[in-house]
Amino acid sequence: MKAAAFLPLLLAPGAAFCQSPWYSAAAEAPAAPAPFSPADALDSCPRYLRLSPSEGYPEAQAVREVSAVDPSLLPLPADDLGRRSLLETLATDLDYWNSRPDSARISIGGDVFDAPRLRSTLKALQDIFASDMPAAELRKTLAGRFRVYRASADDGTGKTVITGYYEAGLDVSRTRDADHKYPILLKPGDLVKTTSAMGVDFDYGRYDGTGKLVRHYSTAEIHAGALDGQGLELVWSAHPSQIMLLQIQGSGVLRFPDGDYARVGFDGANGHPYRSVQKLLMDCGEVPAMSFKDFIAYLSAQGPREERLADVNPRYIFFRQRPKDSRPYGAIGRQLTAGRSIAVDPKYIPLGLFGLLKSRRPVASGDRLSFADFSRFVSTHDTGSAIRGPGRVDLFWGTGGTAETEASSMKAPGELYLFVLK
């Protein structure tokens, strides 16, 4: 789950995913703004002061529904990536549905489909994409053989909000020292994954001294030492904002001073709601709109105030170590495919569905960042605590410096269409 050295994601058709986690952070880091001011904006911000401890602060939900649409509305299905990754994505989807019982069902646009229907859908799509079909013929085939669903905005535009995420890269230390004081933590032994039958409104928690199921410790409580002495420290970072970056992306490459590295992935959360620190500081008038990469650089330059700003988001993510040669895993329990795996809100859009995404994306070239229209086939492989509503889609960008730059700058309206065999 996401819910983040780097190489480019957008490879030539048929190219391999990525081979190395290295890049020059110093060469790519933007010039961060100076610390805000001695008077902390949060102390006088009504939006922040009104928040209760159990209240989140996510991005606004711009979209409310997923509905069946006339197949004639399907855009010309151009694809800017190679067929190899497309077929890999379909194989991932089919493997996921093969692992589900026949009784497993999804609901989309008011329709209900079982696992056998989803398997048939994916096998039909594999057959279709095994040949090099012209775009016009492909659209005709998809429109004729599949039900088409679209995530639609409540303003009548039919648009979704497309953002990006990636596998984060952090410089860390194996031991705590004067600079590296903030640990990346393994999952606590008392962490409980909750279910609807437990009667709580949070996803993870712990049993307190009275036996009551409560949220686990918040970010601020963890920074204050609530989990000290349990041997959960995997590695140490100099910046709590860098750990927050890792937690938002959901996966990462940890780089050691001796040139070695490790990979980590999501392994549970603390049950607190997600608060977008960037959105809150924008709404409080502290920072202007900027890429997420630049925002993390801003937080890292805040000195002693950095920890307090990281504490604004009470949600905390725990990690486990992954094999060095693995890719990040999504909520479906399988490796993500760069450029094609998307994170969605499963309350509205089921996991393991194949679709077409059309939007406008950043393109990094050296120090320049331009924007270009694109469309490609994608699959719903992941979720994230910041992805709420059917019109929020997070596109996995992969690993590397270009992936970081482009994913951090990705925020555009788009269209998402999903397919189920008739």
Secondary structure as GFF3:
##gff-version 3
##sequence-region A 1 422
A	DSSP	alpha_helix	25	28	.	.	.	ID=ss1
A	DSSP	three_ten_helix	41	44	.	.	.	ID=ss2
A	DSSP	alpha_helix	46	49	.	.	.	ID=ss3
A	DSSP	beta_strand	63	68	.	.	.	ID=ss4
A	DSSP	three_ten_helix	71	73	.	.	.	ID=ss5
A	DSSP	alpha_helix	83	98	.	.	.	ID=ss6
A	DSSP	beta_strand	105	108	.	.	.	ID=ss7
A	DSSP	beta_strand	111	114	.	.	.	ID=ss8
A	DSSP	alpha_helix	115	129	.	.	.	ID=ss9
A	DSSP	alpha_helix	135	145	.	.	.	ID=ss10
A	DSSP	beta_strand	146	153	.	.	.	ID=ss11
A	DSSP	beta_strand	160	171	.	.	.	ID=ss12
A	DSSP	beta_strand	182	185	.	.	.	ID=ss13
A	DSSP	beta_strand	192	193	.	.	.	ID=ss14
A	DSSP	three_ten_helix	196	198	.	.	.	ID=ss15
A	DSSP	beta_strand	204	207	.	.	.	ID=ss16
A	DSSP	beta_strand	213	214	.	.	.	ID=ss17
A	DSSP	alpha_helix	219	223	.	.	.	ID=ss18
A	DSSP	beta_strand	233	237	.	.	.	ID=ss19
A	DSSP	alpha_helix	240	249	.	.	.	ID=ss20
A	DSSP	beta_strand	251	255	.	.	.	ID=ss21
A	DSSP	beta_strand	261	269	.	.	.	ID=ss22
A	DSSP	alpha_helix	277	283	.	.	.	ID=ss23
A	DSSP	alpha_helix	292	300	.	.	.	ID=ss24
A	DSSP	alpha_helix	305	311	.	.	.	ID=ss25
A	DSSP	beta_strand	317	322	.	.	.	ID=ss26
A	DSSP	beta_strand	341	343	.	.	.	ID=ss27
A	DSSP	beta_strand	354	365	.	.	.	ID=ss28
A	DSSP	beta_strand	368	382	.	.	.	ID=ss29
A	DSSP	beta_strand	392	399	.	.	.	ID=ss30
A	DSSP	alpha_helix	401	409	.	.	.	ID=ss31
A	DSSP	beta_strand	411	421	.	.	.	ID=ss32
###
